[in-house]
Amino acid sequence: MRIKILGNGGFISSGIPYNSFLIDNTFLVEAPPDVMVSLRNHGIRFYDLRRIYLSHFHGDHFFGMPFIILNLMKQYRETCSPPHPIEIIGPHGLREALRELQQLAIAPGHPSVDCIDELFRFVEIDSTSRVKLDGTKHLIFHEMAHPTPTCGFSVVEDGGYLFTYLADTVWSDSFIPVLANKPRIVFCDLNGAPDDAIKQHMSERDIVEKAIPVTGTSTRYIGVHLSEVGERDLDFLHYSRVGEEYEIG
């Protein structure tokens, strides 16, 4: 399994590309407003996507979908080839949220709104869900501590945790049983700071003081959803940079 970072910025950032990454070149995780630019910059054809994951409906994770939808519709109509339905995974209300956003982005009567049902196969998830990936791999989901319903996920194979994504969240002790499985790599929201007056995101201190003691030397943490690119790396904690790739398995 290969993971490539397309963007590493959070909603509040210094202007770095918004948080998104790609698994095995066909599975897009998060669709921020600049997603089409990020895909193009890394040589990824949007119409080759087979699966999209949306952790929640905040703009920096979701507002790129109208551009993907419109371009997919245009591609299929120009080539006269039937679409392969993309599996799109997200919280309950996913289909309705996509339709509402598409109407707001273009127009209520635009053909791309009804085309959504042709382009996608919807998989609505919560923390009890399980989705099969390729081969023997599965996605299992974890509830994040965020103001709007948000799920992260782990990729598991034969009971082993290969990869965990802790999307927008503050630290929660509910993560400890997940991390106790010692995934090889954890992508973690590091958009917060220890002295934030209102806590909505994790900070480096959370990972160093609460997560690494659980996993020890078995897990490497990659900071994503950043306010700015980190200047330093710590033992077992690395601040992501656009274009980096990680091979797992």
N, C-alpha and C positions, 0 to 999 in steps of 0.2 A: 504494500500500500504506500503510495507516494502522495504527500501533501505539499501544496505550493501556496505560499502567501501572496495574494493579489493586492491586498491593502491591509493596513494595520492601525488606522486611525479611528478614534471614537467620535461621538457627536460633537463634543468640545475638543478641538485639537488645533495644532499649529498649521493645519492645511495639508497634512499627509493623506494619502488615499484612504478611503473608508474601509473599515474592517470587512474582509471577505477572504475566503480561501477555497482551494479546489482539491478534491480528492480524486486521484487517478484520472485527471483531465476531463471527467464527465460529470462529476458530482460537485455542484456549486453550493457552498455554505454561505448564506447571507447574500442579499441583493441590494446593496446601498445605492445611492443616487448616481455614483460614478462607475457603476459596475460595467457598463459597456466599454468605457475607456480602459478599465483595468483588464478586461478580457482581451481587448485588442492589443494592448501593450505587451501581453504575454503570449500572443499568438494562439489564443483559444477562440475557436469559432462557436458563437453562441448557439448555433443550430446543432452542434454536436453534443450539447448537454443532454443528459438522460435523467438527472435527478437534481432538485433544488431544495435546500433546507432553509427555512425562515424561523429563527428562534422566537421572534415576537414582532409586533407591528409598529415599532418605533421607526422613524424615518430613516435613520442611518443603517437600518437592516432590511428595509422593505421598499423604499421609494424608488429603487431601480427597476422594479417589476414592470411598470408601464412601458419602459423602453424595450425590455426583453420581449414582452407580449407583442408590441407593435412590429418589431423587427422579425419575430418569428412568423407572424401572420403574413408580412410582406414577402419573406423568403419562400414560404410554401405556395403562395398565390403566384409568384413569378415563375417558380419552377414547375408548377402544376403537379407537385408531388404531395401525397397525403402526409400529414404530420405524424410523427411518432409521438404519442402522448408522453410528455415529461412527467415523471412522478414528482409532485411537489408536496413537501412535508412541512407541516406547521401547526400552530395552535388551532383549537376549535374556532369555527367561524372563518376559516381560511378562504373558502370560495367567495363568500359574501364580501370579505375585506378586499379581495383582489378586484372584484367587480366594482365596488364603490371607489377604489383608488383609480381604476382605469377610467371611470366616468368623470372623476374630478380632473384627471390629468389631461383628458382629450375632450370628450363630450358624451353625454348620456346615450345618444343614439349612434355612437361610432361603432362600426362593425367589429372592432377589436374587443368590445365588451362581451358580445356573445361568442366570439371566437375562443374565449378563455376555456369554455367547456370542451372545445375541440383540441386545444393545445395541451391540456393538463389532465392528469389523474390525481385527484386530491387524496392525501393521507393526513387526516387530522389526528394529532397525538396529544397525550398527556404523560405524566410520569409512569403510568402503568403500561404504556404501549411498547411494542416490539416490532421492528421492521427488518425484513430480510434484505441483506445486501448481496453482493456477488459471492458465489461459492458458499463457504460455511460461516461467513461473517454476518453479524446482525447489529442493528442499532438498538440500544436501550436508552431511555430518556430520564433526565433528572430535572426536578423543579428548581428553578433559580429563585433567589430572594430579590425580586425586582418589582417596581410599582405596577407593572402590567404583566399578565401571565406570560412567562418565559420559560423555555426548556433548553437545557444543554443536552448533550448526548455522549455516550461512549460507544466505540466500535469494539465488539467482543467476538472472539473466535475460540470455540472449544472451551468456553469458560474463562479464557484469559482476556484481560483488558489490554487492547493494543493502544487505544487513543481515547482521550476524554476532552470534551470541549465544555468549559464553564463559561457560558455566554454572559451577557450583562447581569451583574449580580454583586451584592455585598457578600462578605464571607458568611457562610452558614455551616453550623456543625453537622448538618445533614450531608455535607460533602465528605465527611470523614469515612463513612462506610464505603463510599465509591473509591476514594483514594487508597483505602486499605487494600484494594485489589492491585495496587501498584501498576497502573497503566504506564506504558513505556514513555509516552509523551502526553502532557496536558497543556492545551491552549487555555489561558486564563485571562479574564478581563482584568487589566491593570490600569483602568482609567481614573482610579481614585487616588487619594493621598491620605496619609494618617490623620492629618489635621482638618480634613473636610468637615465643615459645619453640618452638612446634610450628607449622610452616607448613602450612596447609590451604587458604588463600585468598589471592587477590591483594590488593595494597594500592595506594594512590594512587601510591606511588613506582614500582611496577612499570610502571604505565601511562605515567607521565611520563618515566621513564628508558629504558624498553625498547620500548614500543609506539608512542608518538607520534613518535619518531625514524624509524620505518618508514613511517608514513602521512603525516607532515607535516600540512599544512593541509587535506588531502582528507577526513579522517575525524573525526567527532565521537564521543567516548566518553561513554557514559551509565553511571554507576555504579549497580548494582543489588545485591540480596542484601546489604543494609547492616546494620551493627549499630546505627546511628542515622542520622538524616537529616543529610547534610553541611551545614555552615554556610557553605561558600564554594564557588565554582566557579573553575576554572582555564581557561586557554586550551585549548580543544578537549576539556575534561573537565568534565562536569556531573553532580552527584549527583541521582539521580532523586527525584521526588516523586509521590505517589499522584495519579492522575487526569491526569497529563501525557500528551499525545499527540504523535506524530511522524509526519509525512507524508513518504513516500519515493517518488520516481518521478513 
